[in-house]
Amino acid sequence: MQSETQSMIENVARKNLARVLESDVAPGDLDLDTDLAGDYGLTSLNKVVFLMSACDEAGVSLASFTEPDVAGMTTLREVTEALTRHAGEVA
């Protein structure tokens, strides 16, 4: 069962990803396990923009993540899980 925090963060991540994608995909239609770069065409720059806005809206410091952490987030599920792990931490 998904926690309320995880559900909120998933919604935030979906909305912010849909905003930066080149296509008109509705947030609810985004697959959690689809490769962000390979299948959705997310560029490195757009990934940073997406993560910055998702972190800001979720109240998670982007500084919580190292460069390898960010590189390892290849799906929306991985982004959601990473943001959930750091939710509520003091920046």
Residue, then its C-alpha position, 0 to 999 in steps of 0.5 A: m500500500q502506498s503511503e500518502t507521502q509517496s502518493m503525493i510525491e508520485n503526483v508531483a513527479r508525474k506533473n513535473l515530468a509531463r511539463v518538460l516532455e516534448s510530447d503532450v502526455a497527460p501526467g496520469d498516462l506516464d508509465l512509472d517504469t518507462d525509461l525517461a531518456g530512451d522512451y520519453g526522450l528526456t534530455s540531460l538538461n530537461k532531466v535537471v529541470f524536471l528534478m529541480s521542479a519536482c524537488d522544489e514542489a515536494g520539499v526535497s533538497l536537490a542537494s540530497f542527491t549526488e551526480p551518480d544518484v541523479a544518473g541512476m534515476t532512469t525511470l519515474r518510479e526511481v525518481t519517486e522512490a528517491l524523492t520519497r526517501h528524502a521527504g521530510e529531511v531538513a535541507 
